[in-house]
């Protein structure tokens, strides 16, 4: 992962680079990414849903111009799904197709011991790299120019899998009994994301840099909205972000995320809104609130919330 | 910078962020790479390497602010411009010179150095503050300064007297400054030990006597306990889950491989998780115990399959739904205030509570259920209805009675404990956090 000339010289450079790919990041994010590159450590990203944890990894791949390899974790994920698997079907098919060949190899007259010895000379044929199905982790190690490996929602996987990850993340190599040790050609750049449904183990945390992405401050969020919806009127953008920030303070089942702010902004643009008003807001609540109860809760306080947003941006 | 970083890490640990050695090495490397020029970047680098959860980030932020704050106080040391240096006798301690020149930075640095030389980091108790202040002042050679001032007064010349007065004022400011510094450092380094003392106290304090200001800490402790228990017992359960090869399933799954067994299927053991039904006496005397007990039981949902909870005072009511719809802490609070509960809070009546339970909810108890009754068994001389309790006991797998009173009080006055305890499989005193921990052990260790 050393051949990224001129991209990781200062934190500001990282910041600018991400901006050019369309990801506006805070100093925290830029510094952590910068450090992760230099220290060659994985980054564990935590934060509420929809703040751009996964997006960060995607944009990092775009920024460094390497492929993104994604491993989605879930309960019951195991090595054969994450690391490698033998192509059983192909092995079976080949052994059937090559039956005649095998008959020739094993001389009809020779005895059992002789045949086994002969076969032993070919024993590795069916367990060779051609029959290996690499899964995300192995794929990331094999990538010539390095890769961004995104291990998404690692908290959903079992603890055993976490322990198994530790091994890979510390040495960047795995051993496959039939083939031998596979070492990373170029160290991949690893992001792990977690929604904190459970505590991750101390050992895993210790090996990673930790990045907590909270909901962005109003200024940062405005910048993000401006970036994604360039033709938004200035007044609307300010009122909208302020409104969303007020909504996030409420006790909701699911508070609106950044992507939902952007969706809402787009919706308002389509409706040719120049500024926020109560009626328009009520009609478009469902673009950023995804639960009936939430819509009702916000609707009840709509008057107050809109008023506040208008007043503070006046 | 390394020494500063070390001190910062000590203060972080003091505030409750566990920083390992490898993490502190990472932090030093991170600083070396990212540089010290930008405060924001320094902060982000340290946060990324040292604080590893949202809660720790918060503590980190507070610590960082406190530790790397630059106090720009107006200089309390008035510079003495009119005094020439020519008449300064030889034995003025260096601190005196700094005071004369009004060199606040120099004084601050000298205080820091002195603090280091007397090992202020090791401060742990409030009562040590005075001692450390005195030691630092001694390291700054205050006594020598005093002698010097006295000499100046004795000399009697106008210039000397002016200098002496100025030094005396500076001396006061210096003492003030040292005191404040010790105070600050105590805040930074000693938090942990105070926390620990409180924690130890909380483990053994009777829940009924717990002061309300400790509730938050208690919640925190229970969360910690629950986490530990969950970790310990879920691991055990997982081992039990790893079964033998299920040959029938394996054959079936590999039909399409022409009978060659590529994929294996394993027998799964049924997990043995206790179902719990808990009946809580929520009369006033019991409310804190009930609160923490429920807090813990519901936290243990990983280990315990299903908790159904009932509360009673004069009548009995199921409250499981409250725990299903609200966060635990909130639900417990609602029980305490009785908000929205259709329960008659008259005199505690165990007899009618048992009657309500056996008539309406007895189907909640099966041969797999552990029934826990949490109460002081003081039934105000009403009908104890022990035959109903016997019915519950026979139907359940186990009947555990938790009594917050000390055993010597059982059976005195209107307590029916002597009568009830014969019907229970286990009777435990339950008045401290330690007892609650024992309860979990009992629950999980199934016969």
Interface residues (C-beta under 8 A of the other chain):
Chain A: X11 X27 X28 X30 X31 X32 X34 X35 X38 X39 X41 X43 X44 X46 X47 X88 X89 X92 X159 X196 X199 X202 X205 X206 X208 X209 X210 X211 X212
Chain B: X18 X20 X22 X23 X26 X29 X30 X33 X34 X38 X40 X41 X44 X45 X47 X48 X49 X51 X52 X53 X54 X57 X227 X235 X257 X258 X260 X262
